[in-house]
Amino acid sequence: MSDYDDSKQLADLNAELETEVDHLQDRFDPEAGKLEVLGIKPRKAAVAARFLTLAWAPKQADGDQLKAAWK
């Protein structure tokens, strides 16, 4: 094959690639499709708590006010 044939083949492949890319962009354009909002309730069996955290900030009464007990 000559350099001309290689260049032509490369140009043809690039043109084919561009056509395919344009087709895919049109097909998967997020603004082209209609979105539908669905509400899905989880099943109790599908929900699991992995971590449980307890935060406690003790307060101490000082007259009419509550003050932090750790100060």
N, C-alpha and C positions, 0 to 999 in steps of 0.2 A: 504494500500500500504506500502511496505517496503521502507527503505532508498535506497536500490539498485534500485527499480523501479523509485523512485523520481529522483535519480541521472541520471539514463538512460534517463528518459523523459527530464530532463533539458539538458543533453548533446545532445539529438536529436533536441530539440528546438534551442539550440545554433548553431548546424550545419545547420539547416534550415535557421536561421537568417543570418549566414555567406554567405550561397548560395544566398539568396535574396539580401543582400548588394552588393555582387560581381556583380550580374546581374544588379542592379541599377547603380553601378559605371560604368560598361561597357556601359550601355544604355545612360547615361547622361554625358559621358566623353566629355569635351569641345574640346579636340584635335581630337576626332574621327569624328566629323562632319565637313561639308564644310560651311564656312561662306560666306555670300554674302553681299556686300555693296550696300545699297539702299540710294538714295538721295530723300528726301521727302520735298517738298516745303509747307510751312504752308499757310493756307488760311488767308486772311485778317481778317475774322471774328473770327479766332481762336487765334489771337495775341492781347494781351492787355498789356498796360503799367501800372504797378501798382504804380511805384514811378518815379518821375521826379525830378532831382536834377540839380541845376544851380550852377556852381562854377565860381567866378569872382575874378580876381586878377588885380586891377587897376594899371596901369603904368603911370608914369609921365616923359615927355621928359626933359632931362637935357643935352642940347647940342646935340651930336650925339648918346647919349645912352638913354636907357629907364631904369628908376629906379622904384622900388616899391613905390607906392604912400602912403602906409600906414606906412612907416618908418619915 
